[in-house]
Amino acid sequence: MTQAPATPRATPRQHDREIVALAVPAFGALVAEPLFVMADSAIVGHLGTAQLAGLGVASALLTTAVSIFVFLAYATTAAVARRVGAGDLQAAIRQGMDGIWLALLLGAAVIAAVLPTAPPLVGLFGASESAAPYATTYLRISALGIPAMLVVLAATGVLRGLQDTRTPLRVAIAGFVANGVLNAVLVYGAGLGIAGSAWGTVIAQCGMAAVYLTVVIRGARRHGASLRPDPAGIRASAQAGVPLLVRTLSLRAILMIATAVAARLGDADIAAHQIILSLWSLLAFALDAIAIAGQAIIGRYLGAEDSQGARDACRRMVQWGIAVGVVLGVLVVAARPVFLPLFTSDTMVKDTALPALLVVALSQPICGVVFVLDGVLMGAGDGPYLAWAMVVTLAAFAPLALLVPALGGGLTALWAAMTLMMTVRMLTLWLRTRSGRWIVTGATR
């Protein structure tokens, strides 16, 4: 396709303003998500140790299930942004509705799978006899909210594709507040215990989904987009999501392997690993916010057939990724004397975590580039390459990580392997962006 000559070149400052306008609210929404679990934990923790342990197991299962379907947000963002760039808002919202219908279908399938298998799933995660009944109760009730959670993912993708990250932030904040209030009222006021916590979360999630659907339906009516399920469109959304599902599963496998290796190193190592992994995840939210901006911006440029604009935006976002990574690394080093005591008073755990923490700090500029380029290629709809690249990364990381205990390495060596894993990801993503093969313009890829 020919490049549209009428599109003016954006200046670096214009790119900066757009990145900040999209990334800052996206970061707030991302941080709000784990606060749901923290609020539940704070409230349920006062019921007893067994209840808190049960919540921990059930939450791990639910988080895993939902993270698998995060492609609903990623694929929808890219597809909607392309149509926005092409100037066809009706088709953009229609594409978003296909993603939402897919979310509902997948949510129904997950409920059908989880309800009868909840006890063995809880047992698979090693819940104790005292915690297992609470975990099963929480899992079965919370599973009813999974369709709403998946609708939130897909609808968030719609709004991001429409270049709107402020509405998801507002909904996330309102959902967090509602979740906290409902949990307190149902757990203690109504005396429902852990079941009350689960019902409170389900109600909050359904409320969030209802708000999103209201926003999307209003947009559909405004632009004359059909709300009916379109089998062909739903299939297309599913097909676009399969490569991203492979990517996500490969990434989850990497994190599971790292945790399993840390557990083999000893109690102090696995405790320190969990502390560092929680920090690594928090840092990832900041970098992922830039990636989300990248998905929306790149998709729009490509939809507008502005390949040079897409290249310029990619270059600027990489610079942002490196700069934010450097800042985060410095903050990790500066905050380490305060950060570690927040999680443990065990001297051995702190001594084990400290050198690994420095490795994490040094790796942040690499992580910044990885997250940005990941978002760029997602925005371009380059899912098959992302899947292939992550499988290659998993193949490179797994044997190296498994060699750490065999060669007498400790937690620092494991996180050095994690840094190498991110370096492999950076190389595969950089090679793709440098080749220019991701640049496919038009309303559809």
C-alpha positions in Angstrom: 0.0 0.0 0.0 1.1 3.5 -0.6 2.0 5.8 2.2 -0.4 8.7 2.8 1.5 11.8 1.9 -0.8 14.2 3.7 0.1 12.9 7.2 2.4 15.4 8.9 5.5 14.2 10.7 5.1 14.3 14.5 7.9 15.9 16.4 9.6 14.1 19.3 7.8 16.4 21.7 4.5 15.4 20.2 5.4 11.8 20.5 6.3 12.4 24.2 3.0 14.1 25.0 1.1 11.2 23.4 3.1 8.5 25.1 2.6 10.2 28.5 -1.1 10.8 27.9 -1.6 7.1 27.3 1.0 5.5 29.5 0.3 7.3 32.8 -3.4 6.3 33.1 -2.5 2.8 31.8 0.0 2.5 34.7 -2.6 3.5 37.2 -5.0 0.9 35.9 -2.3 -1.8 35.9 -1.4 -1.1 39.5 -5.0 -1.1 40.6 -5.5 -4.7 39.4 -3.2 -6.4 42.0 -4.7 -4.2 44.7 -7.9 -6.4 44.4 -5.9 -9.4 45.8 -4.2 -7.2 48.4 -7.5 -5.9 49.7 -9.0 -9.4 49.8 -5.9 -10.7 51.6 -6.0 -7.9 54.2 -9.6 -8.5 55.0 -9.5 -12.4 54.9 -6.3 -12.5 56.9 -8.1 -11.4 60.0 -10.4 -14.5 59.7 -7.5 -16.9 60.3 -4.4 -18.5 58.9 -6.3 -21.3 57.1 -8.6 -18.9 55.4 -5.7 -16.7 54.3 -3.9 -19.8 53.0 -7.0 -20.9 51.1 -7.3 -17.4 49.6 -3.7 -17.6 48.5 -4.2 -20.9 46.6 -7.5 -19.8 45.0 -6.1 -16.4 44.0 -3.0 -18.1 42.4 -5.4 -20.3 40.3 -7.6 -17.4 39.3 -4.7 -15.1 38.4 -3.2 -17.9 36.3 -6.5 -18.5 34.5 -7.0 -14.8 33.7 -3.4 -14.1 32.7 -3.7 -16.8 30.1 -6.5 -14.8 28.4 -4.7 -11.4 28.5 -4.5 -11.7 24.7 -8.1 -10.5 24.7 -6.8 -7.0 25.6 -3.6 -7.1 23.5 -5.2 -8.4 20.2 -8.2 -6.2 20.6 -6.1 -3.1 21.2 -4.1 -3.6 18.0 -7.1 -4.5 15.8 -9.2 -1.5 17.0 -6.3 0.9 16.8 -5.7 0.0 13.1 -9.3 0.8 12.2 -9.1 4.1 14.2 -6.1 5.0 12.2 -7.9 4.1 9.0 -10.7 6.5 10.1 -13.4 3.8 10.4 -14.7 4.1 13.9 -17.7 1.9 13.1 -15.5 -1.0 12.1 -13.2 -0.3 15.1 -16.1 -0.7 17.6 -17.4 -3.7 15.6 -14.0 -5.3 16.0 -14.1 -4.6 19.7 -17.5 -6.2 20.1 -16.2 -9.4 18.5 -13.5 -9.4 21.2 -16.1 -8.9 23.9 -18.3 -11.8 22.6 -15.2 -14.0 22.5 -14.5 -13.1 26.1 -18.0 -14.1 27.1 -17.7 -17.4 25.3 -14.3 -18.2 26.9 -15.6 -17.1 30.3 -18.5 -19.5 30.1 -16.1 -22.3 29.1 -13.9 -21.5 32.1 -16.8 -21.7 34.5 -17.9 -25.0 33.1 -14.4 -26.3 33.6 -13.6 -24.9 37.0 -16.8 -25.5 39.0 -16.7 -29.4 38.9 -12.9 -29.5 39.1 -12.3 -27.0 41.9 -11.3 -29.6 44.6 -8.6 -31.4 42.5 -7.3 -28.0 41.2 -6.9 -26.9 44.8 -5.1 -30.1 45.7 -2.8 -29.8 42.7 -1.6 -26.5 44.2 -0.7 -28.3 47.4 -3.3 -26.7 49.7 -3.3 -28.2 53.3 -6.3 -30.1 54.7 -7.3 -27.1 56.7 -7.0 -24.6 53.9 -8.4 -26.7 51.0 -12.1 -26.2 51.9 -11.7 -22.4 52.0 -9.8 -22.4 48.8 -12.4 -24.5 47.1 -15.2 -22.2 48.3 -13.4 -19.1 47.2 -12.5 -20.6 43.8 -16.0 -21.8 43.0 -17.6 -18.5 43.8 -15.0 -16.4 42.2 -15.1 -18.5 39.0 -18.6 -17.0 38.4 -16.9 -13.6 38.0 -14.4 -14.8 35.3 -16.7 -13.9 32.3 -16.8 -10.4 33.8 -13.0 -10.3 34.2 -12.5 -11.4 30.6 -15.0 -8.8 29.4 -13.0 -6.2 31.3 -9.9 -7.3 29.5 -11.5 -7.2 26.0 -13.3 -3.9 26.7 -10.1 -2.4 28.0 -8.5 -3.4 24.7 -11.3 -1.6 22.9 -10.8 1.6 24.8 -7.0 1.5 24.5 -7.4 1.0 20.7 -9.6 4.1 20.7 -6.6 5.9 22.4 -8.5 6.1 25.7 -6.6 4.9 28.8 -8.3 7.3 31.2 -11.6 5.5 31.3 -10.0 2.2 32.3 -8.1 4.0 35.1 -11.4 5.5 36.5 -13.1 2.1 36.3 -10.2 0.3 38.0 -10.2 2.8 40.8 -14.0 2.6 41.3 -13.7 -1.2 41.1 -11.0 -1.3 43.8 -13.0 0.9 46.2 -16.2 -1.1 45.6 -14.3 -4.4 46.1 -12.9 -3.2 49.4 -16.3 -2.0 50.8 -18.2 -5.1 49.6 -15.6 -7.4 51.1 -15.7 -5.7 54.5 -19.5 -5.6 54.5 -20.0 -9.2 53.4 -17.1 -10.8 55.3 -17.8 -9.1 58.7 -21.1 -7.3 58.4 -23.0 -10.2 56.9 -20.8 -12.9 58.6 -20.2 -14.8 55.3 -16.4 -15.3 55.9 -14.3 -16.1 53.0 -17.4 -16.7 50.8 -18.3 -13.0 51.4 -14.9 -12.0 50.1 -15.4 -14.0 47.0 -18.9 -12.6 46.4 -17.7 -9.1 47.0 -15.0 -9.5 44.3 -17.5 -11.0 41.9 -20.0 -8.2 42.3 -17.2 -5.6 41.9 -16.0 -7.3 38.7 -19.5 -7.5 37.3 -20.0 -3.8 38.0 -16.7 -3.0 36.2 -17.8 -5.1 33.2 -21.2 -3.4 33.2 -19.6 0.1 33.1 -17.3 -1.0 30.2 -20.2 -2.5 28.3 -22.2 0.7 28.7 -19.3 2.8 27.3 -18.7 0.5 24.4 -22.5 0.1 23.6 -22.9 3.9 23.6 -20.0 4.2 21.1 -21.5 1.5 19.0 -24.9 3.2 18.8 -23.2 6.6 18.1 -21.3 5.2 15.1 -23.9 2.7 13.9 -21.9 -0.5 14.8 -23.8 -3.7 15.2 -23.9 -5.3 18.7 -24.8 -8.8 17.5 -22.3 -11.6 17.6 -20.6 -12.1 14.3 -19.2 -15.7 14.1 -16.6 -14.7 11.4 -15.4 -11.8 13.5 -15.3 -13.9 16.7 -13.2 -16.5 14.9 -10.9 -13.8 13.6 -10.4 -12.5 17.1 -9.7 -16.0 18.4 -7.2 -16.6 15.5 -5.4 -13.4 16.3 -5.2 -14.3 19.9 -3.7 -17.8 19.5 -0.1 -16.7 18.9 -0.4 -14.3 21.8 -1.7 -17.1 24.0 1.4 -19.2 23.0 3.6 -16.2 23.9 1.9 -15.8 27.3 2.1 -19.5 28.1 5.8 -19.5 27.3 6.4 -16.5 29.6 4.4 -18.2 32.4 6.5 -21.3 31.9 9.7 -19.2 32.3 8.5 -17.7 35.6 7.4 -21.1 36.9 10.8 -22.7 36.0 12.5 -19.8 37.8 10.4 -20.3 41.0 10.9 -24.1 40.9 14.7 -23.7 40.6 14.7 -21.1 43.5 12.8 -23.6 45.6 15.5 -26.2 45.1 18.1 -23.8 46.2 16.8 -23.6 49.8 14.3 -21.8 52.1 16.3 -18.6 52.2 16.6 -18.6 48.4 13.0 -19.2 47.7 11.9 -16.5 50.2 14.3 -14.0 48.7 13.2 -15.0 45.2 9.6 -14.3 46.1 10.5 -10.8 47.4 12.5 -10.0 44.2 9.9 -11.4 41.9 7.2 -9.2 43.5 9.5 -6.2 42.9 10.2 -7.3 39.4 6.5 -7.5 38.7 5.9 -4.0 40.1 8.7 -2.6 37.9 7.1 -4.4 35.0 3.9 -2.5 35.5 5.7 0.8 34.8 7.3 -0.5 31.7 4.2 -2.3 30.5 2.4 1.1 30.6 4.7 2.3 27.8 4.1 -0.9 25.9 0.3 -0.3 26.1 0.8 3.2 24.7 2.9 1.5 22.0 0.2 -0.9 21.1 -2.4 1.9 20.6 0.0 4.4 18.8 1.6 1.9 16.5 -1.7 0.3 15.5 -3.2 3.8 14.7 -0.2 4.8 12.6 -0.2 1.6 10.6 -4.0 1.8 10.1 -3.4 5.3 8.7 -0.8 3.9 6.3 1.8 6.1 7.9 4.8 3.7 8.1 7.3 6.5 8.8 5.2 7.7 11.7 5.2 4.2 13.1 9.0 4.0 12.8 9.4 7.4 14.4 7.1 6.5 17.3 8.8 3.1 17.8 12.2 4.9 18.0 10.9 7.4 20.5 9.3 4.8 22.7 12.5 2.7 22.8 14.3 5.9 24.1 11.5 6.1 26.7 11.9 2.5 27.6 15.7 2.9 28.1 15.3 6.1 30.1 12.6 4.7 32.4 14.6 1.5 32.8 17.6 3.5 34.0 15.5 5.5 36.4 13.9 2.3 37.8 17.3 0.7 38.2 18.7 3.6 40.2 15.6 3.6 42.4 16.0 -0.1 43.1 19.6 0.4 44.2 18.7 3.5 46.3 15.7 1.9 47.9 17.2 -1.5 48.8 18.0 -0.6 52.4 14.3 0.3 53.0 12.7 -2.3 50.6 14.1 -5.5 51.9 13.2 -4.9 55.6 9.6 -4.4 54.5 9.4 -8.0 53.6 11.7 -9.8 56.0 13.8 -9.4 59.2 15.7 -12.6 58.4 19.3 -11.6 57.9 20.0 -14.7 55.7 17.1 -13.9 53.4 18.3 -10.3 53.1 21.9 -11.3 52.4 20.7 -13.7 49.7 18.4 -11.2 48.1 20.8 -8.2 48.0 23.2 -9.2 45.2 20.3 -10.6 43.1 18.5 -7.3 43.6 21.5 -5.5 42.1 21.3 -7.8 39.1 17.6 -6.8 38.7 18.5 -3.1 38.9 21.2 -3.5 36.2 18.7 -5.3 33.9 16.0 -2.6 33.9 17.2 -0.8 30.8 17.1 -4.1 28.9 13.6 -4.8 30.3 12.6 -1.3 29.1 13.6 -2.1 25.5 11.9 -5.5 25.7 8.6 -4.2 27.0 8.5 -1.4 24.4 9.3 -3.5 21.4 6.9 -6.2 22.6 4.2 -3.5 22.6 5.2 -2.2 19.2 4.9 -5.6 17.6 1.6 -6.3 19.4 0.3 -3.0 18.0 1.4 -4.1 14.6 -0.5 -7.4 15.0 2.8 -9.4 14.7 1.6 -12.1 17.0 3.1 -15.1 15.2 6.6 -13.7 15.4 6.1 -12.8 19.1 5.0 -16.4 19.8 8.0 -17.8 17.9 10.4 -15.4 19.7 9.1 -16.4 23.2 9.3 -20.1 22.5 13.0 -19.5 21.4 13.5 -17.6 24.6 12.0 -20.4 26.7 14.2 -22.9 25.0 17.3 -20.8 25.8 16.3 -20.1 29.4 15.1 -23.5 30.6 18.4 -25.5 30.4 20.4 -22.6 31.7 18.1 -22.1 34.7 18.1 -25.9 35.5 21.9 -25.9 35.5 22.1 -23.3 38.2 21.6 -25.7 41.2 23.6 -28.4 39.4 26.6 -26.1 39.1 26.3 -24.9 42.7 24.9 -21.5 41.7 22.7 -19.5 44.0 19.9 -17.0 43.6 22.1 -14.4 42.0 23.1 -16.9 39.3 19.4 -17.6 38.7 18.6 -13.9 38.3 21.6 -13.6 36.0 19.9 -16.3 33.9 16.7 -14.2 34.0 18.6 -11.2 32.8 20.1 -13.4 30.0 16.5 -14.4 29.2 15.5 -10.8 28.8 18.5 -10.2 26.7 17.5 -13.0 24.3 14.0 -11.4 24.1 15.5 -8.0 23.4 17.7 -9.4 20.5 14.8 -11.3 18.9 12.5 -8.3 19.1 15.2 -5.9 18.0 16.0 -8.0 14.9 12.3 -8.0 14.0 11.8 -4.2 14.3 15.1 -3.6 12.5 14.0 -5.7 9.6 10.8 -3.6 9.0 8.8 -6.8 8.3 6.3 -5.8 11.1 5.3 -2.7 9.1 2.1 -3.8 7.3 -0.2 -0.8 6.7 -3.9 -0.7 6.3 -7.1 -1.3 8.4 -6.3 -5.0 8.7 -3.0 -6.8 8.7 
